[in-house]
């Protein structure tokens, strides 16, 4: 009995001990999460102990993407990559190798034996704890035009690794900003234009304070929007580079598992998110899928390194999947050199959760040229006869841009590429070029190219004509070039039985049908016209209108005369007046002065003092033209002029304008009693016109915002709205104007040549 009890007691003690051990083991960190931590590191809680938080950059930060120009690549020695890959990298760019003083000679010897180009190797002496330089290496940004580094709290307790950002800030002598977020480079990808992606590990490591995470990423790195997804892989590492990768601002690579794999649905959920989410250019991401067999089969294809025009892809253990992965990269990145990299070392070979991307980090080119064409044209565009392409060019080198090398290349309906030179818009770093010559429903490919004096060049998209931007133009029936001109557009009738004429001039390059002319009032008659009438290019049709009604009231009554044409309706206004004995200082006859032929210059006008009962004399003080300088005046008498009751005051009006087009202006005779205002209509056939020596161009017209005026002798451009207010003024032979904030409608653009000649064009802003 005692023996049985002793055994039972022993079993109880053993069970209690095992339970205590289990409880203790449950308090241990999950060592796998920490990327092969040592036993001592498992219990180390000193993460970020030397981290120093700073204020965010005061300038605008731009977090550079991996696929942008790189001056070099960072690795660490002892290596986590094969020396044969180091040799390849050294022929692409500078290799910055982090190595301790004591191991530099060993690294140098190893590199030389492997055929590394030592002219492209720079050793940076520092102590490190691991070779996962992607995770702890510096995050390079531009602050406005200057390079800088952003440091974060490294999410592993490795103090030497955690110091590397500061080492390189000192090495480059550039600022470093401390962003107080626990983060890691393997869980961050960015597009270089403010969009970024991480999985939700970033929230877990920062107390699930999503607002704080997003604010920090925006303020220090310029990342907004920040796409935080689930971790579809569901493995210990929870790093985005183990399942996805930006290949371009509008392209994302996402792994795909067989449907039988239990994680299949999570990968599809992430893929669907990006397929329905807009990239920085305004349309949904192009999502490319790379097949992985799942399970323990090695397939680390998204964990690749993009370095300038080469992609280094870690190879797995199945050649069929390897070849398919390389083909996906080549399809997504035409023109790039896609290189498969094998590494089967037992101690440090590739793994599905740790491969080539984890063990390298690009160093952005501090002097790159950045082409930032934000308003990318895609889908179907509203019809314009030319369409603007606006882009910024940022020369981080500080060199001048090559003005003759800022270009838009475009192809219409798969034809040969044409080139449009871009000119400054007046906004900082901004230029515009125009795509022209397409038809309705045309398919258009294009890309933007720039170069600076330092020798840097860049295109957007980076694939240029191999995968350009693309849009189509909406269906459009061509309209004749030029205008259908009606002059004058106002007819003044002062007595019954009076005839007035207006001309319809076809200044287009096609025949126009005058369908009918329909007066609003039955008191108007048409003489000698049969409609419809076909008006050939350059031909003029005179239309005679007769007013037959009896006199009406002591005022002008406007009537519409509708001119129906194949180009749309036009309106001529008929103004009808009967003058009786008004009281005061009044206009005798019509309050309009018409200059319709050379013999009508000058024209005489008359006013009468009709203060009969009160016998008030009227003193004529001055004559003022309102807002223009087209006229000159010759009063019959010296001002001030006294007009007694029932007396008349006469005035001769002369045209001295140098303008083109049918002109309407006004002038006022000012007295000490009341003012008399006349309208003046000047027919374009009368005026002496000085044409521009070189035809000035205005395009696109209509415009949705950006338009250009250019001509070899253009000196100045003035834009007026239809109520006569000046809305814009600029000087130069090529003037780019942004009308995106203007009200929609018609504007008058005065183009003034260096010799003073003026031409006015109508502009339609949609």
DAHUQUI-V112298 format. One record per backbone hydrogen bond with DSSP energy under -1.0 kcal/mol. NH is the residue of the N-H (numbers start at 1). CO is the residue of the C=O. Records with the same first field share a line. If there is no record, write none. Layout:
BEGIN
NH: CO, CO
END
This chain:
BEGIN
5: 1
6: 2
7: 3
8: 4
9: 5
10: 6
11: 7
12: 8
13: 9
14: 10
15: 11
16: 12
17: 13
18: 14
19: 15
20: 16
21: 17
22: 18
23: 19
24: 20
25: 21
26: 22
28: 25
31: 29
33: 30
34: 31
35: 32
42: 38
44: 41
49: 46
51: 48
54: 178
62: 142
64: 140
68: 65
71: 363
72: 363
73: 94
74: 361
75: 96
77: 98
86: 82
87: 83
88: 84
89: 85
90: 86
92: 89
93: 89
94: 71
95: 120
96: 73
97: 122
98: 75
99: 124
107: 103
108: 104
109: 105
110: 106
111: 107
112: 108
113: 109
114: 110
115: 112
116: 111
118: 116
120: 117
121: 118
122: 95
124: 97
126: 99
133: 131
134: 358
135: 132
136: 132
137: 133
139: 150
141: 148
142: 62
143: 146
144: 60
146: 143
148: 141
149: 175
150: 139
151: 177
153: 181
155: 183
158: 156
162: 158
163: 160
164: 161
167: 163
168: 164
169: 165
170: 166
171: 167
172: 168
173: 169
174: 169
177: 149
179: 151
181: 179
183: 153
185: 135
187: 184
188: 185
189: 197
191: 195
196: 225
197: 189
198: 227
200: 229
202: 199
204: 200
205: 201
206: 203
208: 203
209: 206
210: 208
213: 209
214: 210
215: 211
216: 212
217: 213
218: 214
219: 215
220: 216
221: 217
222: 218
223: 217
224: 194
227: 196
229: 198
241: 186
242: 239
243: 240
244: 240
245: 253
247: 251
248: 251
251: 248
252: 286
253: 245
254: 288
255: 243
256: 290
261: 258
264: 261
267: 263
268: 264
269: 265
270: 266
271: 267
272: 268
273: 269
274: 270
275: 271
276: 272
277: 274
279: 283
282: 279
285: 274, 277
286: 250
288: 252
290: 254
292: 256
297: 294
303: 300
304: 302
305: 312
307: 310
310: 307
311: 337
312: 305
313: 339
315: 341
317: 298
322: 318
323: 319
324: 320
325: 321
326: 322
327: 323
328: 324
329: 325
330: 326
331: 327
332: 328
333: 329
336: 333
337: 309
339: 311
341: 313
349: 345
350: 343
351: 354
354: 351
357: 303
360: 357
361: 74
363: 72
365: 69
368: 365
370: 394
372: 392
374: 372
376: 374
381: 472
387: 435
389: 433
391: 431
392: 372
393: 429
394: 370
396: 368, 394
398: 395
402: 451
403: 401
405: 402
407: 449
408: 420
409: 447
410: 418
411: 445
413: 443
415: 412
418: 410
420: 408
422: 406
423: 432
425: 430
430: 427
431: 391
432: 423
433: 389
435: 387
441: 473
442: 439
444: 471
445: 411
446: 469
447: 409
448: 460
449: 407
450: 458
452: 456
453: 400
455: 452
458: 450
460: 448
464: 461
466: 463
467: 464
469: 446
471: 444
472: 379
473: 442
474: 381
485: 505
487: 503
491: 573
493: 575
497: 547
498: 495
500: 545
502: 543
503: 487
504: 541
505: 485
506: 539
507: 483, 505
512: 535
514: 533
515: 564
516: 564
518: 562
520: 560
524: 521
525: 546
527: 544
533: 514
535: 512
538: 506
539: 536
541: 504
543: 502
545: 500
546: 525
547: 498
548: 523
555: 553
557: 576
559: 574
561: 572
562: 518
563: 570
564: 516
566: 513
568: 565
570: 563
572: 561
573: 489
574: 559
575: 491
576: 557
577: 493
578: 553
582: 580
586: 608
588: 606
593: 679
595: 681
600: 597
601: 598
603: 653
605: 651
607: 649
608: 586
609: 647
610: 584
612: 610
615: 611
618: 643
620: 641
621: 670
622: 670
624: 668
626: 666
632: 654
634: 652
636: 650
637: 635
641: 620
643: 618
646: 609
647: 644
649: 607
651: 605
652: 634
653: 603
654: 632
656: 630
663: 682
665: 680
667: 678
668: 624
669: 676
670: 622
672: 619
676: 669
678: 667
679: 591
680: 665
681: 593
682: 663
683: 595
686: 683
697: 710
699: 708
703: 764
707: 737
708: 699
709: 735
710: 697
711: 733
714: 711
715: 752
716: 752
717: 730
718: 750
719: 728
720: 748
721: 725
724: 721
727: 719
728: 719
730: 717
732: 715
735: 709
737: 707
739: 705
742: 739
745: 765
747: 763
748: 720
749: 761
750: 718
751: 759
752: 716
753: 757
754: 713
756: 753
759: 751
761: 749
763: 747
765: 745
766: 703
END
